[in-house]
Structures are given as structure tokens and as C-alpha cells.
Amino acid sequence: MNSKLPAHSVPFRFPTASAIPGGQLMAGLAIVVLLAISSRPTWANDWPQILGPQRDGQADASQPLPTDWPKTLEPVWTYDLGSGYAGAAIVADVVYVPHRLNGNELLEAIDLKTGKQVWRASWKATYRSTIDADSGPRCVPIIVGNQAICYGAAGDLVSVRTTDGQISWSRPLRRELNADDGYFGAGSSPLVVDDVVVVNVGGAMAGIVGIELATGKTLWKSTNYEASYAAPVQLKQKGKSGKPLALVVTRLNTVVIDTGNGAVLSDVRFGSRGPTVNAATPVEIAPDTFLLTASYGVGSLVLKINDGKATEIFRDTQLLSSQYNTPVRVGERLIGINGREDSAPAALRAIEPFEKQVLWEKTGIGTAHLIAIGKQVLTMSVTGSLTLLDGTSDKFNVLAQGSLAGKAFRSLPALSGKVLIVRDSIDGKSSRCSAIKLGK
């Protein structure tokens, strides 16, 4: 069911450094690993959360994308939405995408093959935008068993039943914990670890909280740090509680948390005061070793984590500085965006992190989201340019290229087999979700 949406003439723009008061954050989309008890079957082509099955931008390596693309990639179907920058999740051939329409936030369940509505859930929206005309949700939903966990722009955490679209529970977390909306609202997608939802709230009463997945009740509170727009990631190690640890990037610090009790096991400074943002998700580049990246002179930080203790391997301001796009790993290298959207055009880089070496760089790309499919890397620029690369090449080697019809593709894409789900913002009050078939 495609609702006709009102038009709005104010496009989204990232503010320049001089336009943002100190200590505030710009919107980024990021978010969440799915490791939970599931009552619904897992499909090979599921994309159940931000950045895919393992929350690292990796798609099924056994299904490389074809390279026989047309120059213009026409959608198989489109679905009209309200405002918001949240990307989609995909489970069992159902696409889940949040948006805002008038005074409500909604979660649409859409049939992947037909583009028809399966159901729609709705709850009151309370976020009021400031410098950005768009006031819709920013976070990709997390699908866990028969629950879809949504985190709205005002910091409302909502659990929706995937069977029928009914709301199981909801919590106005940012209001409860006295968190500042900032300029762009809540944008750090929660992490689900077993039966705990870890939320980077950024409240004065608690910076990070653990919420019981089944009931929505608070299990623990931790830190008083402001939130970032980066998503927490789950670690393979466990804490004294017996539950896995999580790596949580906040506004100015990165902490290792025991998800069973909220205990902080390590606390490392990462970020910079002023008009800056932490928005890229940490990427594992070796066992228990993660690279963090941010722009605004922050650069890259590599941490080795052992028994919950984070050891700094190195910091580098020149290797990779991504404003909000998360890099992807191909073998021993990372491919990511170096630079910002609100200054000189960003570049696409392939780096060898441990050697601190730039293998190649393609300038003029601009900011772009990335997905790795085995040796291939798919990039989607804000302007709708899709490029498939040989990620193992020692140069910028294009395998296929095409363009999407639309205005601004800032939402994270989701890949299911050869079908790419994208969302483009039309204006500050409307957007579109589209299914793109990549090859025959």
C-alpha cells in the first residue's frame, strides 16, 4: 500500500564545521549485531540488521554479483515512504523499513518479491528536527526471532511482532534518561546480545543501558557518556557474567562492556570535541582486533582486546578518516571512504591497516556506503552511483557500474542475493524504498 506523501522543498545537507555548536553530532547511520534465539528460520539471503548478518558489511561470499548491469538500474518495485534515513532489514523475503508520516513513526513490512505491504505498525512520533528538515528515524531495525526492534529519532525503543505488526512493548529511553536530542536525534542502532538489547542512549542518567529483549525492562545502566552515531558490536569474548562483551563507541570514548551486567572493562579515548562525529561502525581486521575511524582530524585507531582489556595498537590521522561510512574488509585489506561529505569530495581508499599503507585511492567518489561480497565490493554513492569493484586488485578495478534514479541515497542499503534494497530521500518529508535487481 503506497501512501501519497506531502512534498517538501528543503533537502538534507550536512552542516559545515562552522555551523555546528561544540559538542554536537551530525547524523550517521549505523548500528547492530544479531546473535539471539530465533523462532523463525534463518535464510542465506537474510540481511537482518545494519551492515548485514554479522554487522560488518559482508554479504554471502558464495553468491558473487553478476557484472552484466545496464547503465541505468531500473527498480523492480518502489514503495513510497515518509521521512527518515533508516535503511532496511530483510528476513525471510520480507523487507522491514521504518519511516515517519505526519505525527507517527511507522514500521512497514514489505514483500521482497512484489513490493506489496504485508503489514504496518504505527506509534506516536515525538522528535522535532532542527537544522535538518528530515525528522524521521535514522536506525536500521533489528529482526530477532519474531521481534523487530526499532529505535526512533527521539530515542523511543519499540518492539514489534513480525507475525502481525502488533507492538509488544515500547520505552521512551532518551526522555527517561534525560538525553539531549542534539541536532539530528538518536542514530546509534542498538545491539542485541542473547536476551539483552544494548542501547547507546547518551543520557545524563545513563549513557548505555541493557534492556530485556522479551519485556523491555531495564536490566542495567552504565556510564554517563553522550551517545555517538556509531553502532556497538559484539565481541567473541565473554565477561564474568557469562555473557558476551560488546565494544561501544560513544561521543568521546570507546568502552568494552559486559552485556550481562553493564560493567565497563576498558575505556579508551576516541573522538574530538567540537563539531565532530563518531559514526562508523568498528570493523574487525584480525581476531579480536578492531579498527575505528572518524573524520575531523581524528583518523584511525586500532585496538586489540584480550579478556575485556583493550590495548591500543596504533593511532593514525592520515590512514583512513571516514565521516560516517563504515569500511569493509577484503582479505587483509580494508576498503573505505576517506574524507567528509561537507567539504572537499571524499575518496575511496584501499588500505593495509597493519602496514599503515594506502594501496590505492580513487578521488572524487564522494561519500558512499560499501558492501563486500567475497572478493567483490559494492559501493553506493549519495548521488546514486553503483560501482562493483574487484576488492583484491591493486588498483581501482571496476567490474560493473550503473546509476540509480533518485535524489539522495544516504540510507544504508541491504542486499539479499542479487536484489539490493535502497532508499532515497525526495525531500524533508518523503522518501522511497526500491528493489534493484543486479544482473540476471
Legacy VTK file of the C-alpha trace (Angstrom):
# vtk DataFile Version 3.0
C-alpha trace
ASCII
DATASET POLYDATA
POINTS 440 float
0.000 0.000 0.000
1.761 3.146 -1.211
0.595 6.276 0.566
0.721 9.593 -1.267
3.053 11.807 0.696
3.268 15.581 1.019
6.154 17.294 -0.728
8.771 19.442 0.963
11.356 21.588 -0.744
14.101 21.551 1.917
16.819 18.958 1.138
19.127 17.477 3.770
22.637 18.897 3.984
25.406 18.041 6.387
26.405 21.238 8.174
29.872 22.651 7.780
32.156 22.589 10.786
31.484 26.235 11.498
27.716 25.671 11.501
27.613 23.205 14.412
27.993 24.317 18.031
30.681 22.480 20.004
29.928 19.044 21.347
27.084 18.262 18.936
26.916 15.391 16.485
25.897 15.053 12.877
23.659 12.264 11.742
25.126 8.993 10.721
23.577 5.686 10.272
24.948 2.859 11.847
24.004 0.095 14.039
23.946 -3.735 15.336
24.865 -7.396 15.528
22.250 -10.145 15.648
23.102 -13.068 17.870
19.894 -14.179 19.518
17.499 -17.060 19.976
15.285 -17.168 16.916
11.970 -18.886 16.398
11.920 -18.158 12.684
14.254 -19.885 10.188
17.401 -18.100 9.031
17.683 -17.733 5.276
21.001 -17.496 3.456
19.922 -14.180 1.916
18.755 -12.513 5.118
20.036 -9.033 5.989
18.555 -8.815 9.495
20.257 -5.657 10.728
22.510 -2.796 9.744
25.539 -3.940 7.759
24.208 -7.451 7.266
24.225 -10.791 9.087
27.433 -10.192 11.068
27.175 -6.415 11.118
30.393 -5.985 9.169
29.100 -5.163 5.683
29.738 -8.719 4.472
27.233 -10.470 2.196
27.287 -14.168 1.286
30.665 -14.724 -0.412
29.302 -17.766 -2.264
26.931 -15.533 -4.249
29.094 -13.052 -6.192
27.160 -10.435 -8.115
26.849 -10.646 -11.915
28.567 -7.907 -13.900
26.050 -7.554 -16.753
24.385 -4.389 -15.496
22.599 -1.797 -17.598
23.838 1.771 -17.284
20.548 2.813 -15.687
19.303 0.457 -12.989
15.521 0.496 -13.013
13.746 -0.681 -9.839
11.711 -3.878 -9.795
9.344 -2.047 -7.461
9.186 1.132 -5.402
7.354 1.837 -2.165
6.526 5.379 -1.033
7.577 6.318 2.474
7.577 9.324 4.742
10.703 10.912 6.177
13.765 9.237 7.649
17.222 7.951 6.763
16.860 4.446 8.234
17.929 1.640 5.936
16.022 -1.629 5.595
16.410 -5.063 7.151
15.431 -8.237 5.266
14.365 -11.565 6.780
12.596 -14.454 5.019
11.734 -12.356 1.941
10.178 -9.561 3.992
11.656 -6.056 3.948
11.355 -4.034 7.157
11.829 -0.261 6.880
10.998 2.467 9.425
9.793 5.950 8.489
7.724 8.869 9.726
4.441 10.021 8.262
2.853 13.125 9.751
2.761 12.630 13.530
3.632 8.947 13.637
6.681 6.739 13.307
5.933 3.544 11.400
7.491 0.218 10.541
6.494 -1.144 7.137
6.742 -4.856 6.350
7.004 -5.227 2.549
7.085 -8.364 0.424
10.574 -8.538 -1.111
9.364 -10.063 -4.378
6.274 -7.963 -5.050
6.777 -4.708 -3.150
3.327 -5.086 -1.566
2.614 -4.218 2.054
2.445 -7.155 4.477
1.541 -5.009 7.495
2.201 -1.607 9.025
2.909 -0.777 12.673
2.496 2.773 13.979
3.268 4.762 17.127
3.396 8.441 18.029
6.445 10.406 16.861
7.870 12.973 19.272
11.145 14.073 17.635
11.372 17.657 16.381
14.073 18.331 13.815
16.283 21.392 13.987
18.895 22.104 11.317
17.856 19.046 9.292
14.375 19.189 7.768
14.026 15.396 7.995
12.548 14.256 11.319
12.181 10.545 10.609
14.024 7.576 12.160
17.716 7.027 11.406
18.337 3.472 12.660
18.020 0.197 10.759
15.645 -2.166 12.607
16.935 -5.407 14.132
14.952 -8.568 13.414
15.306 -11.140 16.212
13.059 -14.174 16.031
9.527 -12.775 15.874
10.554 -9.331 17.107
11.549 -6.233 15.171
13.414 -3.786 17.410
13.145 -0.163 16.272
14.944 2.874 17.683
13.381 6.142 16.624
14.782 9.624 16.181
13.532 10.681 19.649
15.105 7.616 21.242
11.905 5.593 21.552
12.750 1.871 21.655
9.870 -0.218 20.273
9.418 -3.976 19.846
7.027 -5.005 17.046
5.826 -8.556 16.415
6.867 -9.647 12.932
3.937 -12.051 12.733
1.231 -9.379 12.720
2.772 -5.925 13.258
1.465 -5.522 16.799
3.581 -3.601 19.323
4.843 -5.815 22.171
6.447 -3.070 24.280
7.944 0.401 23.977
10.235 2.664 26.009
10.926 6.423 25.594
14.546 5.858 26.607
16.080 9.224 25.782
13.305 11.045 27.616
13.550 8.698 30.620
17.331 9.094 30.879
17.488 12.804 30.078
19.387 12.536 26.788
19.871 15.545 24.538
18.437 15.141 21.030
21.265 17.220 19.610
20.848 18.333 16.017
19.869 15.022 14.447
18.231 12.860 17.098
19.089 9.281 18.043
21.121 7.440 15.413
23.063 4.632 17.114
21.250 1.407 16.323
21.041 -0.919 19.343
22.817 -4.255 19.625
21.001 -7.473 20.526
23.107 -9.957 22.508
21.217 -13.079 23.548
18.288 -11.676 25.576
19.719 -8.166 26.052
19.242 -5.077 23.886
22.267 -2.813 24.344
21.361 0.821 23.621
23.801 3.712 23.247
21.394 6.295 24.706
23.714 9.076 25.839
21.584 10.158 28.782
22.697 12.168 31.790
21.221 9.402 33.971
22.834 6.616 31.917
24.921 6.605 28.767
24.500 2.923 27.859
21.685 0.648 29.009
20.770 -3.031 28.808
17.092 -3.729 28.073
15.451 -7.142 28.399
14.508 -8.262 24.893
11.315 -10.080 25.892
9.798 -7.427 28.176
11.504 -4.074 27.544
12.538 -3.791 31.211
15.836 -2.176 32.197
18.447 -4.732 33.256
21.400 -2.394 33.892
22.734 1.120 33.376
26.317 2.070 32.594
28.452 5.233 32.086
27.279 8.804 31.710
28.754 9.272 28.225
26.987 11.080 25.396
25.879 8.864 22.516
27.575 8.636 19.153
26.013 7.645 15.840
28.200 4.533 15.676
26.754 1.109 16.386
28.006 -1.189 19.156
29.479 -4.544 18.093
29.529 -7.871 19.880
32.843 -9.488 20.790
33.632 -13.195 20.861
34.906 -12.924 24.437
32.682 -13.275 27.493
32.664 -11.385 30.758
32.299 -12.530 34.353
28.529 -12.539 33.886
28.918 -15.343 31.340
27.513 -13.166 28.569
29.431 -11.794 25.588
31.229 -8.468 25.695
30.414 -5.531 23.450
32.506 -2.720 22.004
30.569 0.559 22.253
31.747 3.777 20.584
30.338 6.817 22.395
30.763 10.528 21.722
34.324 10.753 23.028
35.173 7.334 24.482
35.099 3.716 23.333
34.308 1.174 26.028
34.253 -2.600 26.411
31.047 -3.591 28.236
29.936 -6.837 29.838
26.452 -7.189 28.344
25.294 -9.263 31.312
25.715 -6.530 33.911
26.952 -3.368 32.174
30.393 -3.455 33.788
32.966 -1.340 31.941
36.122 -3.385 31.429
38.043 -0.905 29.276
37.719 2.776 28.448
39.728 4.340 25.608
39.584 7.918 24.405
38.380 8.195 20.792
36.860 11.297 19.286
37.295 15.041 19.466
35.302 17.862 20.986
33.689 20.481 18.840
31.762 19.924 15.595
32.736 16.272 15.205
31.059 12.888 14.950
31.773 9.215 15.619
29.507 7.373 13.180
31.376 4.498 11.501
30.942 1.021 12.990
34.131 -0.674 14.312
35.485 -3.313 11.900
37.322 -6.471 12.974
40.583 -6.602 10.976
42.118 -9.595 12.795
40.925 -11.859 15.620
39.787 -9.610 18.496
41.368 -6.599 16.760
39.231 -3.682 15.603
39.750 -0.551 13.552
37.769 2.568 14.457
37.655 5.557 12.144
36.325 9.106 12.247
36.950 12.320 10.380
37.615 15.863 11.719
41.303 15.130 12.359
40.592 12.020 14.463
41.643 9.389 11.887
42.010 5.704 12.778
42.511 3.744 15.983
43.344 0.024 16.136
42.511 -1.822 19.371
43.409 -5.359 20.429
41.002 -6.759 23.018
42.016 -9.561 25.362
39.847 -10.663 28.308
37.971 -7.399 28.015
41.079 -5.232 28.158
41.599 -3.008 25.139
45.200 -2.325 24.140
45.960 0.450 21.684
47.999 -0.876 18.736
48.269 2.442 16.921
46.573 5.696 16.032
46.966 7.400 12.666
45.356 10.603 11.422
46.267 10.044 7.750
45.457 6.391 7.003
41.643 6.469 6.938
39.307 9.189 8.185
35.668 8.368 7.479
32.961 10.846 8.416
30.214 8.227 8.712
30.692 5.364 6.210
31.855 2.013 7.584
34.756 0.369 5.677
34.637 -3.297 4.636
37.304 -5.953 4.856
38.581 -7.957 1.876
41.296 -10.362 2.938
43.878 -8.377 4.884
42.862 -5.026 3.452
40.117 -2.540 4.150
38.247 -0.552 1.541
36.579 2.582 2.777
35.797 6.256 2.353
38.404 8.813 3.347
37.000 12.291 3.934
33.778 14.178 4.536
30.600 14.957 2.664
30.539 18.591 3.764
33.996 19.546 2.469
36.201 18.523 -0.481
34.931 15.375 -2.275
35.818 12.262 -0.327
37.962 9.498 -1.843
37.649 5.718 -1.933
40.725 4.017 -0.478
42.130 0.528 -0.149
44.456 0.288 2.826
46.588 -2.324 4.554
45.990 -1.321 8.171
48.863 -3.102 9.890
51.356 -1.782 7.351
49.712 1.659 7.549
49.781 1.666 3.761
47.398 3.147 1.203
47.262 0.586 -1.630
45.223 2.763 -3.994
42.916 5.733 -3.937
40.153 6.914 -6.242
39.416 10.597 -5.727
36.152 12.380 -6.427
33.933 9.479 -5.342
32.234 11.339 -2.534
30.747 9.582 0.465
29.402 6.089 -0.234
28.136 3.005 1.592
30.002 -0.263 0.979
29.107 -3.970 0.921
31.647 -6.782 0.453
30.620 -9.947 -1.418
33.657 -12.202 -1.156
36.310 -10.573 -3.359
33.846 -8.016 -4.720
32.999 -4.656 -3.171
29.782 -2.807 -3.997
29.748 0.956 -3.432
26.655 3.177 -3.464
27.300 6.905 -3.523
24.972 9.550 -2.135
24.200 10.588 -5.710
23.061 7.070 -6.669
26.112 5.746 -8.482
26.556 1.990 -8.004
30.010 0.538 -8.643
31.133 -3.078 -8.315
34.881 -3.420 -7.731
37.454 -6.176 -7.614
38.399 -5.792 -3.975
41.583 -7.812 -4.370
43.042 -5.684 -7.158
45.992 -3.386 -6.501
44.212 -0.615 -8.371
40.689 0.797 -8.725
39.304 -2.013 -10.911
35.649 -1.601 -11.957
33.672 -4.776 -12.730
30.285 -3.121 -13.280
28.747 0.295 -12.941
25.269 1.783 -13.095
23.188 4.667 -11.842
20.041 4.816 -9.735
17.208 7.233 -10.386
16.689 9.361 -7.309
17.939 12.319 -5.329
19.980 11.442 -2.231
20.889 7.885 -1.208
22.108 8.371 2.363
20.302 5.378 3.847
22.255 2.165 4.252
21.442 -0.394 1.524
20.526 -4.033 2.208
21.492 -6.935 -0.065
19.523 -10.162 -0.469
21.078 -12.384 -3.142
21.028 -10.267 -6.307
18.409 -7.832 -5.002
19.580 -4.550 -3.483
17.124 -2.603 -1.329
17.844 1.125 -1.398
16.126 4.210 -0.026
16.404 7.704 -1.450
15.268 10.921 0.161
12.991 13.015 -2.041
12.732 15.937 0.370
12.474 16.525 4.093
9.122 14.727 4.394
9.133 11.905 1.865
11.359 9.140 0.546
11.219 5.909 -1.468
12.250 2.322 -0.868
13.217 0.471 -4.061
14.274 -3.038 -5.059
17.091 -3.155 -7.607
17.948 -6.382 -9.441
21.697 -6.615 -10.026
22.163 -8.882 -13.011
20.024 -11.706 -14.358
LINES 1 441
440 0 1 2 3 4 5 6 7 8 9 10 11 12 13 14 15 16 17 18 19 20 21 22 23 24 25 26 27 28 29 30 31 32 33 34 35 36 37 38 39 40 41 42 43 44 45 46 47 48 49 50 51 52 53 54 55 56 57 58 59 60 61 62 63 64 65 66 67 68 69 70 71 72 73 74 75 76 77 78 79 80 81 82 83 84 85 86 87 88 89 90 91 92 93 94 95 96 97 98 99 100 101 102 103 104 105 106 107 108 109 110 111 112 113 114 115 116 117 118 119 120 121 122 123 124 125 126 127 128 129 130 131 132 133 134 135 136 137 138 139 140 141 142 143 144 145 146 147 148 149 150 151 152 153 154 155 156 157 158 159 160 161 162 163 164 165 166 167 168 169 170 171 172 173 174 175 176 177 178 179 180 181 182 183 184 185 186 187 188 189 190 191 192 193 194 195 196 197 198 199 200 201 202 203 204 205 206 207 208 209 210 211 212 213 214 215 216 217 218 219 220 221 222 223 224 225 226 227 228 229 230 231 232 233 234 235 236 237 238 239 240 241 242 243 244 245 246 247 248 249 250 251 252 253 254 255 256 257 258 259 260 261 262 263 264 265 266 267 268 269 270 271 272 273 274 275 276 277 278 279 280 281 282 283 284 285 286 287 288 289 290 291 292 293 294 295 296 297 298 299 300 301 302 303 304 305 306 307 308 309 310 311 312 313 314 315 316 317 318 319 320 321 322 323 324 325 326 327 328 329 330 331 332 333 334 335 336 337 338 339 340 341 342 343 344 345 346 347 348 349 350 351 352 353 354 355 356 357 358 359 360 361 362 363 364 365 366 367 368 369 370 371 372 373 374 375 376 377 378 379 380 381 382 383 384 385 386 387 388 389 390 391 392 393 394 395 396 397 398 399 400 401 402 403 404 405 406 407 408 409 410 411 412 413 414 415 416 417 418 419 420 421 422 423 424 425 426 427 428 429 430 431 432 433 434 435 436 437 438 439
